[in-house]
Amino acid sequence: MLVLRKVVADIAKLRMQAYLVLVLGLLWGCSKDDEGSASQNQIDYFEVSQNGSSLDFYYGIRGEFDYVEIAFAEAGYEVQAEWADFFTTSNQQRVEKPIRDLIFASDVVYHFWIRGVQENGKKTDWFGPETINISSFCENPYALEFNGYLAWNYYDNENDASFYEVEYGAQGFEVGQGQKLSSNSETIFDLSLEKNKVYDAYVRAYCNIDLGHSAWVGPVSYFAEQNQNVCLEPYNLSYYTEYNFFGDPVGASISWKDDGNNKTYEFNLVGKHKSPESSAIESRSDYGTQITYTQISPNVNYDFYVRTVCLDGSKTAWVGPLNVKIQ
């Protein structure tokens, strides 16, 4: 009987040991699963660098997040990431952020942290901080507008722009392959645009030799409904006589047409059969296609010539002569 009781006790003990082994195995397995799950969704590294007027954020993600939060605060204050300002991005490896958007000052040190957010809202711990001193830089132009002319705004961050560079061309062109212009103001009108074509344009600022250029801003696009500064010869020259109150002829108003809608023209009114360059050449640079002469004599034959001055400084052939005689 004692032997039987001992056998039963030993069996019970073995069952208990087996049960404990099973429970511990399950617990160990769950722990490993949780550890594996955690290791599959975490931030591995985080770097911040300045690239002119922008900050580049590089980070390594293990697993996948719905988005990441990047917090920032000025150094020197005991601000924790949890209470700092932050922005979000769904980019999984890198994001670029204009410094102006973060309202940062130059020559100030800032701290940055990052954490991942999963679809269920679960967040990793904050990773960081990374620290960087914001160096002085040449600010980007902004609010770029393309409507036959180009206009933009510029935010002065204690570094004035010395001038601006514009590049434009057929839609889809690569920067470096387009038409290049410069401007001392925040607008430019001297663009050559062909009717029924779409154009892209970019703008950047130049500050000084130490800071150099800002980044290119753009593209912005524009569909040209008509020609603008397309180098074509004037045509359809004509005139009418100007009369005074008494009906006496006192001058001639001469006009022409230009399908290129150019800005600048050269012209001259000379004696009959004279060369268009036989006297001082006049010009106008306001897109106007008309000129009035009042210091001419009635009943005298004159010849009028006109030509287009192209944006690159070249000129078309002279068009004319138009015989002018007031009487």
Secondary structure, DSSP 4 states (H G I P E B T S, - for coil): -HHHHHHHHHHHHHHHHHHHHHHHHHHHHHHHHHHHHHHTSEEEEEEEEEETTEEEEEEEEES--SEEEEEEEETTS---GGGSEEEEE--SSEEEEEHHHHTPPTTEEEEEEEEEE-TTS-BPPPEEEEEEEE---PPPEEEEEESSSEEEEE--SS---SEEEEEEEETTPPTTSSEEEEESSSEE----B-TT-EEEEEEEEE--TTT-B---EEEEEEE-SS-BS-----EEEEEEEEE-TTS-EEEEEEEEE-TT--SEEEEEEEETT--TTSSPPEEE-SS--EEEE-S--TT--EEEEEEEEPTTS-B---EEEEEE---
